[in-house]
Amino acid sequence: MSSRGHRLRDALAEPEVNITENEVWSILHSTVIACDGEYVETRLLNSGPKTNPWMQESGSRRNIGETVQLDTDVVGPFGYYVDFSRTFTAGYGLPSFQATKKQKKHYNLALEMVKHNMALLKPGASFDNVTFNAWPIPEEFQGHKYHVQTHGTGMTG
């Protein structure tokens, strides 16, 4: 069994397993529980054509070579609420793995966005500065963007 930090990535890197979205989600959920979390609130883990439009629940789809994304809401230890997102490519790390041109493009755009927006987060930065200077989302993605640029989470009842 891999370390808790890489269980999802490792599960997706084993083509002989050909794991389903639900099976990957179950690894996430069992890891949250094993780390004294309370529960995972959503099943937003999907692959391939189900990754966009976003907000689709996991299912029985198998995903070798495809982009797999999760955006989940977890109630962790002591009621702390965490919303986190991760994107993987099933099969990454295998000798025969080759990312598609589209996967490489999306990865590079996402990396550019994260670096740009992280550079705005400095002590004393105003919400206006972060909001109005955020990385501009390319026109081709406007139809599927999230309704807010950032949001917070905290404690749950």
C-alpha positions in Angstrom: 0.0 0.0 0.0 1.4 3.4 -0.9 1.7 6.3 1.5 -1.4 8.2 2.3 0.0 11.2 0.3 0.0 9.4 -3.0 -2.8 6.8 -2.8 -5.0 8.3 -5.5 -2.1 9.0 -7.9 -0.7 5.5 -7.4 -4.1 3.9 -7.9 -4.5 5.7 -11.2 -1.0 4.7 -12.3 -1.7 0.9 -12.4 -3.3 0.1 -15.8 -3.8 -3.6 -15.0 -6.2 -2.5 -12.2 -8.3 -0.2 -14.6 -10.0 1.4 -11.6 -13.4 3.1 -11.8 -14.2 6.6 -10.6 -16.1 5.2 -7.7 -13.1 3.0 -6.7 -10.8 6.0 -6.8 -13.3 8.0 -4.7 -13.5 5.2 -2.1 -9.7 5.5 -1.7 -10.1 9.2 -1.0 -13.0 8.6 1.5 -11.2 5.8 3.3 -8.1 8.0 3.7 -10.1 10.9 5.1 -11.6 8.5 7.7 -8.3 6.9 8.5 -6.8 10.4 9.2 -9.6 11.1 11.7 -11.8 13.1 9.3 -15.5 12.9 9.7 -16.9 12.5 6.1 -16.6 13.6 2.5 -19.6 15.7 1.6 -19.6 15.4 -2.2 -18.6 12.8 -4.8 -17.2 15.2 -7.4 -14.6 12.9 -8.9 -14.8 12.2 -12.6 -12.8 11.5 -15.7 -12.5 12.1 -19.4 -15.6 13.8 -21.0 -17.2 14.0 -17.5 -14.6 16.5 -16.3 -16.3 19.4 -18.2 -18.9 20.5 -17.5 -17.8 20.2 -13.9 -20.1 19.1 -11.0 -20.8 15.5 -12.0 -20.6 12.8 -9.4 -18.3 9.7 -9.7 -19.6 6.6 -11.4 -18.5 3.3 -12.8 -16.5 4.8 -15.7 -13.0 3.4 -16.1 -10.3 6.0 -17.0 -7.0 4.7 -18.3 -5.0 7.6 -20.0 -7.7 10.2 -19.2 -7.7 13.3 -17.1 -9.2 12.6 -13.7 -10.3 15.4 -11.4 -11.8 15.8 -8.0 -13.1 18.8 -6.2 -14.4 17.7 -2.9 -15.7 19.0 0.3 -14.4 17.2 3.4 -15.3 17.6 7.0 -12.0 16.8 8.7 -10.9 16.4 12.3 -12.6 18.6 14.8 -15.2 19.8 12.2 -12.8 21.7 10.0 -14.3 22.0 6.6 -11.8 21.7 3.6 -12.5 22.2 -0.1 -9.7 20.9 -2.2 -9.2 20.1 -5.9 -6.7 17.8 -7.6 -6.2 16.7 -11.1 -4.4 13.5 -12.2 -3.9 11.7 -15.5 -4.5 8.0 -15.2 -1.4 6.1 -16.2 1.0 9.0 -15.4 4.4 7.7 -14.4 4.3 4.5 -16.5 7.0 4.0 -19.0 4.5 3.9 -21.9 2.6 7.0 -20.7 2.2 9.9 -23.2 0.1 12.9 -22.2 -2.1 14.2 -25.1 -1.5 17.6 -26.6 -4.8 18.8 -25.0 -3.7 17.5 -21.5 -0.4 19.3 -21.8 -2.1 22.5 -22.9 -4.5 22.3 -20.0 -1.8 21.5 -17.5 0.4 24.4 -18.6 -2.6 26.8 -18.5 -3.5 25.7 -15.0 0.1 26.0 -13.8 0.3 29.5 -15.3 -2.9 30.5 -13.5 -1.8 29.1 -10.1 1.6 30.8 -10.3 0.0 34.1 -11.4 -2.6 34.1 -8.7 -0.2 32.9 -6.0 2.0 35.9 -6.7 -0.9 38.2 -5.8 -1.2 36.7 -2.4 1.1 38.8 -0.2 0.8 40.3 3.2 -1.5 43.3 3.0 -3.0 42.4 -0.4 -6.5 43.6 -0.7 -9.4 41.5 -2.0 -9.8 44.1 -4.7 -6.2 43.6 -5.8 -6.5 39.9 -5.9 -9.9 39.9 -7.6 -9.2 42.4 -10.3 -5.6 41.3 -11.1 -6.3 37.6 -11.2 -5.2 35.5 -14.1 -7.6 36.2 -17.0 -9.5 33.1 -18.0 -9.2 32.5 -21.8 -12.3 33.0 -23.8 -12.5 29.3 -24.7 -13.1 28.4 -21.1 -15.6 31.1 -20.1 -18.6 28.9 -20.6 -17.4 26.4 -18.0 -15.8 28.7 -15.4 -16.8 28.5 -11.8 -19.2 31.2 -10.6 -16.7 32.7 -8.1 -13.0 33.3 -8.4 -12.2 32.2 -4.8 -14.2 31.2 -1.8 -13.5 30.3 1.8 -14.5 27.5 4.1 -14.3 27.1 7.8 -16.0 25.1 10.5 -19.1 23.1 9.9 -22.1 22.7 12.2 
